[in-house]
Amino acid sequence: MGIHKRREESSAAAARLLLESASPVELPPAEIAEEDASLEREEFRPHLPELLNALRIGGTVNPAPIVQSDSVFVIDGKTRSFWVRLWHADQSRTRIVRAHILSCLPRVPGFKINI
């Protein structure tokens, strides 16, 4: 699992760490504010609290299937599966400074994609 340092676009030039892994990653409970989440599509907004709750609880996240990027993860909520990229404040991964939601799909228990 790699965590890579990236520079923010702000003038403060603060650092943030992009989570990358080709294997499942165990995330600890983390702090995240709603304003730190960005959405690929506005229709995902009603489901944002479910994702934020899942990130605050922590748990295992899996690399997204089919995607050729080690930085896109699937996070399962109670009713939705979210495809996201996560940036953390430091190596402890207890503070998420940015979460970008790429997709938000209804969760179908028992359905599995085998590649």
Sequence and secondary structure as in RCSB ss.txt:
>XXXX:A:sequence
MGIHKRREESSAAAARLLLESASPVELPPAEIAEEDASLEREEFRPHLPELLNALRIGGTVNPAPIVQSDSVFVI
DGKTRSFWVRLWHADQSRTRIVRAHILSCLPRVPGFKINI
>XXXX:A:secstr
 EEEEEE SSTT  EEEEEE SS EEE   B  GGGEEESSGGGGGGHHHHHHHHHH EEEEE SS S TT EEE
E SSEEEEEEEEESSTT  BEEEEEEEEEEE  TT     
